[in-house]
Amino acid sequence: MGSHLAEHLAGEGHDVVGIDNLSIGRIENVPASIVFQKLDLTNPIDTKLLCEREKFELVYHLAAWAHEGLSQFTPRLITENNYNAFLNVLIPAVNNGLKRIIVTSSMSVYGDQTPPFHEELPRKPVDIYGVAKTAMEESLEILADVHGFEYTTLRPHNVYGPRQALWDPYRNVVGIFINRAMKGLPPIIYGDGEQTRAFSYIDDVTPYIAKAGLLPETNKEIINIGPRQEYTVNELAQTVLDAFEIKIKPEYLADRAREVKHAFCTSEKAEKLLGYQTTTDLKTGVGKMVEWAKLLGPQEFQYLEEIELAGEKVPRTWREKIM
């Protein structure tokens, strides 16, 4: 997401500094039109020095370990790379002249309430990742009120497309299904596959994330970003298999701990404030991602060396590294 956003903003004439530790992203994704700084935001000293040097006026904060399902087993890792990293950026940025920050939060803050989720619903996270994102949102609102900077909170959901980390076994179900299909392996589905989600193609969300940082009417707003149309995980799996023109049945495993069954959002607020519209349906978007993935080729999944809370509750795919 960050590389697409940086490329879009630079294309509109903005001077862009991109920051990433490349723990998941790859250097070849970085557009040549921006200044790139390899930096780990969990390091407060290095982050402070960068903010003092650059004196950012507008910050788009997308950095995250977006491993929602994994978060119940790596709570410290998730907290350090989401909440703490966010504060490491915000504090020195405010001290060095920040005017506005756009924060990408998550649909996980809604928890397991009845969808479609709308922005007026209370935050009721049911997993550690959602707790970290909720803490980010609430801290942002408090600190903006005290220190006087502008902000917008965006809640994109299930973004997929070219440049995604196909080698990540813990998140991005579209990428995982595609990577396995390239190896001739079936999709692995947790539970019965009737979970419902909305999937956002990267080109459909990037312009609106950019726009949210440039409009006065989005100040102090929370905005869902993504399509209204939802699909089951079974439908997604079949869409991926159809794109490869292969016939193979998914493999079903036990439900994951605290996974929300149905999660999708309204888009009326994004349509009103940003002019948001979905132009890429799931079949088309998956087809585009598959063509890109074929050029990259099958990837070896990269597992964590250690899971903080190991044991039988960890999904077998991660415990036995069988993705």
Phi, psi and omega in degrees: 000318183297319181293321178295318180294315180300317179297318180296313182294319178296323178295337177269006174096008179274148172277119188241132170248119179259139182234132177199149176266358178060027176288331177236318178288171181234147185298330180291346176280345184287122180293145181290345185277002181238167170271128182247137178233114174283119186201141178262116184290350174282353176265102186292330182290310180296322180294319178298315180297321179295316180294325177293324181284316187272332181050061183297132175267327180230126181237130168256114183258103179249350185300132181191155161262095188273053183255078185295310181295327180285340191298335178290345183247351178224059186296324181289316178301315180295317181294316181295321185269355177243290184290309183294320179297323177298314179294325179298330176277312188297314186299305179290332177295316178297318180292346183239031168098016178304131176260325184204144176228136176249119185248125173273112178266224186200151174295345181297341180292341179282338181067222184252035174290174184282121178279165003285139181285135174241161191294342181277352179294149176291158174280124182218064183295149180241005178219168185295324177298314178297325177296316179296318179291324176297317178299321177300310183299312184290322177295321179300315181295318180294310185291326176294322179294321182284318190255354168082017175267161180269156179206158170221134177255122178251142177239078175287159180217132175050056179281135180219165177147182179305148182083001180289153183282092181293343185269003181271115183274358188256346185205175179065075186300326179297313180296320179296314179299317181294316181298318178293320180298323179294339178265002182077020182257150181285155171299140173259124183240131177275132181077209185269357179081004180268010171300142180247138180216158169254140184243131187250115176289139189305320182290342179277342183250331186304312182299331184276330171297315178299314184297326182299334180274356189241359182250131179295330184286352177266359178298133178065024180253149169254129187224123170290139176235113178155169185284158178275335183289125179252156180224155172279160176296327175299318179295320177298314180302317180293324178298318178294314180298320178297323180296330178268354181056045177237149180247111181205143183270140177298157174256132184252132177239178182296154175304149173275151183298127173061028176280127180291135184285313184232122184212108174203162193237165168281161179231008185300321182292319177296322178296318182289313187274328187245352186073024184300140170209146177270128181242349184241113178283171187298316182300315180293315181297316178297320178300317178296318180292323178298317179298320176294317182296324179298325178292326180283323180089167179301143182242144173284130178292139183250114185262155172295145177294328183212139173258128189301315180246083183276168179140186185290341178287341177291130178308141185301328180300325180272320183296318183259000179052058185248014175297000000 
